[in-house]
Amino acid sequence: MSEPDPYRVLQLDPSACPEVITAAFVVLREMALRDEGDGAPRRLAELTAAHRTLSDPGRRAAHDAARGDAGD
């Protein structure tokens, strides 16, 4: 199974600036931490992986190129 799209995980537009990426991660992480359901650990892992990809300029550029957003 392929990894979920980090923009979808963080509920972001591909043009989001780094500050918005971090803010979305913080808010969604806090919501996931409050969730006591069985899916919380998986959700936290998805959020962390998405943030790791989008907060690193090199990883983000590689992801965008792979999905065809290099010019966006």
MODELLER restraints for C-alpha pairs under 7 A, 6 or more apart:
rsr = mdl.restraints
at = mdl.atoms
rsr.add(forms.Gaussian(group=physical.xy_distance, feature=features.Distance(at['CA:6:A'], at['CA:50:A']), mean=4.25, stdev=0.5))
rsr.add(forms.Gaussian(group=physical.xy_distance, feature=features.Distance(at['CA:7:A'], at['CA:13:A']), mean=6.40, stdev=0.5))
rsr.add(forms.Gaussian(group=physical.xy_distance, feature=features.Distance(at['CA:7:A'], at['CA:14:A']), mean=6.32, stdev=0.5))
rsr.add(forms.Gaussian(group=physical.xy_distance, feature=features.Distance(at['CA:9:A'], at['CA:46:A']), mean=6.95, stdev=0.5))
rsr.add(forms.Gaussian(group=physical.xy_distance, feature=features.Distance(at['CA:9:A'], at['CA:47:A']), mean=6.35, stdev=0.5))
rsr.add(forms.Gaussian(group=physical.xy_distance, feature=features.Distance(at['CA:9:A'], at['CA:50:A']), mean=6.60, stdev=0.5))
rsr.add(forms.Gaussian(group=physical.xy_distance, feature=features.Distance(at['CA:10:A'], at['CA:24:A']), mean=6.09, stdev=0.5))
rsr.add(forms.Gaussian(group=physical.xy_distance, feature=features.Distance(at['CA:10:A'], at['CA:25:A']), mean=6.26, stdev=0.5))
rsr.add(forms.Gaussian(group=physical.xy_distance, feature=features.Distance(at['CA:10:A'], at['CA:47:A']), mean=6.66, stdev=0.5))
rsr.add(forms.Gaussian(group=physical.xy_distance, feature=features.Distance(at['CA:10:A'], at['CA:50:A']), mean=6.93, stdev=0.5))
rsr.add(forms.Gaussian(group=physical.xy_distance, feature=features.Distance(at['CA:15:A'], at['CA:72:A']), mean=6.44, stdev=0.5))
rsr.add(forms.Gaussian(group=physical.xy_distance, feature=features.Distance(at['CA:18:A'], at['CA:55:A']), mean=6.38, stdev=0.5))
rsr.add(forms.Gaussian(group=physical.xy_distance, feature=features.Distance(at['CA:25:A'], at['CA:47:A']), mean=6.64, stdev=0.5))
rsr.add(forms.Gaussian(group=physical.xy_distance, feature=features.Distance(at['CA:25:A'], at['CA:51:A']), mean=6.42, stdev=0.5))
rsr.add(forms.Gaussian(group=physical.xy_distance, feature=features.Distance(at['CA:29:A'], at['CA:44:A']), mean=6.40, stdev=0.5))
rsr.add(forms.Gaussian(group=physical.xy_distance, feature=features.Distance(at['CA:29:A'], at['CA:47:A']), mean=6.81, stdev=0.5))
rsr.add(forms.Gaussian(group=physical.xy_distance, feature=features.Distance(at['CA:32:A'], at['CA:40:A']), mean=5.77, stdev=0.5))
rsr.add(forms.Gaussian(group=physical.xy_distance, feature=features.Distance(at['CA:32:A'], at['CA:43:A']), mean=6.62, stdev=0.5))
rsr.add(forms.Gaussian(group=physical.xy_distance, feature=features.Distance(at['CA:32:A'], at['CA:44:A']), mean=6.28, stdev=0.5))
rsr.add(forms.Gaussian(group=physical.xy_distance, feature=features.Distance(at['CA:33:A'], at['CA:40:A']), mean=6.97, stdev=0.5))
rsr.add(forms.Gaussian(group=physical.xy_distance, feature=features.Distance(at['CA:53:A'], at['CA:59:A']), mean=5.27, stdev=0.5))
rsr.add(forms.Gaussian(group=physical.xy_distance, feature=features.Distance(at['CA:53:A'], at['CA:60:A']), mean=5.55, stdev=0.5))
rsr.add(forms.Gaussian(group=physical.xy_distance, feature=features.Distance(at['CA:54:A'], at['CA:60:A']), mean=4.77, stdev=0.5))
rsr.add(forms.Gaussian(group=physical.xy_distance, feature=features.Distance(at['CA:61:A'], at['CA:70:A']), mean=6.81, stdev=0.5))
rsr.add(forms.Gaussian(group=physical.xy_distance, feature=features.Distance(at['CA:64:A'], at['CA:70:A']), mean=5.24, stdev=0.5))
